Amino acid sequence: MVYYSAEQSIYIALTGIFSALNLTCLVIAYQNDSSATVSLLAYIALVYAFVADVTIFQLTFVFMELLGAAVITFFNLFTIWYKMKYGEDEDEAEKQVEE
């Protein structure tokens, strides 16, 4: 830790703070919703990774990499939307079957 510059130390501190906030939010989300929906949201980190690679590290990507990330992101968002729209109906049907 002694050899880091002030800027690097700030980045390390911010990473720790945001990581703790992320973990806290995930715990609350797992408590309040189904784990399937919350684990789908974890794939959104793929978008953040691509943005960080472009903005921080100035990396470029080939078309197939971007297409793969777009397909994963699209189907995750579609699944989340579908669960939000039709998931409640399935939960109610399961409750009726149990009764």
N, C-alpha and C positions, 0 to 999 in steps of 0.2 A: 504493500500500500504506500510505502514511502516513495517509490519511484514513479508514481502516477502524477500527471500534471493536474492542475486544478480543474481543467475542463473534463478530463477523464474521471476524476473523482465525482464531479457533479453528475456525469452520465451514469456512473455506478450507483450513486445514491438514488437517482430518479428511476433506474431500472428496478432497484429493490422496492421502492415505494409503489411503483405501478404493478410489480409482481404480487406484492401483498394485497393490493386493492383487487387485482384480478382473482386471486384465490378467495378472498372474502366474498366477492360477487358470485363466484361459482358455487360456493357453499350455500349461499342464500338461494341461488337459482335451483340447485339440486333439492333443497328443502321444499321449495314451493311449486315445482313443476316436475314433469317426468324426466328421467335421466336421458331418455332418447333425444328429446328436443334440445336439452342443454349440451349434450355431447355433439350434436350437429353444429351448434354455434361455435364450437372449438375450431371447426374447419375455416371459419372466417379469418383466423390467424394467417391463413395462406395469403389472403389479400394484403394484410399488413406486412408480411414478409416481402412480397413483391414490391410494395411501395417503398419499404426501407432499403431494399437492394438497389432500387433505381435512384432514390434521393440521397441516401447516405454513401453508398459504395459506388455509385455511377455505373452499375452493371447494365448490360443490355441482354435481351433474351431473344431466342429464335421463336418463330411463329408457333411451332409445336408446343413449346413450354407455355406460352401464353394461352394457347388454345386449351391445353390440359387444365390449367388453373381456372380458365373461364368455365369449362364444363363442370369441374368440381364445385365451383362457387354457384353456378346456376342451379344444379340439382340439389344442393344443400338449401339454397333459398327457396326453391320450389317445394321441397319436402317440408320445410318449416311453415311455409304458407299453407300447404295442404293440411298439415296437422292443426294449424290454428283455425282453419275454416271447417274441417270435417272431423277433427279429433274429438270435439265435445260430443258429437252424435254417437261416436263409437264408445265413449266412456259411459254415456247414458244407457246404451244398449247392453253393455257388460253388466252394469248395475241391475238392470231389469232381469237379466238372466240369472244373476246370483240370488235375487229375491225369489 
